[in-house]
């Protein structure tokens, strides 16, 4: 991707390629896999194009509670 700079300050910005308002089941499983593999919490959110609140809902089991179990099976 091309470098994006803020038009006023010139600071280099990270492009936002994907933006999700909610995570589906497969994305929730991916969040668990990434976290269990040691990916930083905020990086999980960035990689999935969402915010840390949505990732927290998934990792706490409030949304897609079976995702953790599926992630563990995939990691075996």
C-alpha positions as CSV (number, residue, x, y, z in Angstrom):
1,X,0.0,0.0,0.0
2,X,1.1,3.5,-0.6
3,X,2.2,5.7,2.2
4,X,-0.6,8.0,3.5
5,X,0.3,11.2,5.3
6,X,-1.9,13.6,7.2
7,X,-2.6,16.5,5.0
8,X,-1.8,19.2,7.6
9,X,0.9,17.6,9.8
10,X,2.6,15.3,7.3
11,X,2.7,12.5,9.8
12,X,2.7,9.0,8.2
13,X,-0.6,7.2,8.9
14,X,-1.5,3.5,8.8
15,X,-4.1,2.8,6.1
16,X,-7.3,1.2,7.2
17,X,-8.1,-1.6,4.7
18,X,-10.9,-3.4,6.7
19,X,-13.3,-1.9,9.2
20,X,-15.7,-4.2,11.1
21,X,-18.4,-3.0,13.5
22,X,-18.9,-6.6,14.8
23,X,-17.1,-9.9,14.5
24,X,-18.7,-13.0,13.0
25,X,-17.9,-16.5,14.3
26,X,-14.9,-17.2,12.1
27,X,-13.4,-13.8,13.0
28,X,-14.0,-14.5,16.7
29,X,-12.2,-17.8,16.3
30,X,-9.3,-16.0,14.6
31,X,-9.2,-13.5,17.5
32,X,-8.7,-16.4,19.9
33,X,-6.1,-18.0,17.8
34,X,-4.1,-14.8,17.4
35,X,-4.3,-14.1,21.2
36,X,-3.3,-17.6,22.2
37,X,-0.3,-17.3,19.8
38,X,0.8,-14.3,21.7
39,X,-0.4,-11.4,19.5
40,X,-0.9,-8.3,21.5
41,X,-4.5,-7.4,22.4
42,X,-4.5,-4.1,20.4
43,X,-2.8,-5.8,17.5
44,X,-5.6,-8.4,17.3
45,X,-8.1,-5.6,17.0
46,X,-6.0,-3.8,14.4
47,X,-5.5,-7.0,12.3
48,X,-9.3,-7.7,12.4
49,X,-10.2,-4.1,11.6
50,X,-12.2,-3.6,14.8
51,X,-11.7,-2.0,18.2
52,X,-10.5,-3.5,21.4
53,X,-14.0,-3.5,22.9
54,X,-15.2,-5.9,20.2
55,X,-12.2,-8.2,20.8
56,X,-12.8,-8.1,24.5
57,X,-16.5,-9.2,24.0
58,X,-15.2,-12.2,22.1
59,X,-12.3,-13.1,24.4
60,X,-14.5,-12.9,27.5
61,X,-17.1,-15.2,25.8
62,X,-19.9,-12.6,25.8
63,X,-20.1,-12.9,22.0
64,X,-19.6,-16.2,20.2
65,X,-18.8,-18.2,23.4
66,X,-18.0,-21.4,21.4
67,X,-15.2,-19.6,19.5
68,X,-12.6,-20.3,22.1
69,X,-13.3,-24.1,22.0
70,X,-13.0,-24.1,18.2
71,X,-9.7,-22.1,18.4
72,X,-8.2,-24.6,20.9
73,X,-9.1,-27.5,18.5
74,X,-7.4,-25.7,15.6
75,X,-4.3,-25.1,17.6
76,X,-3.9,-28.8,18.6
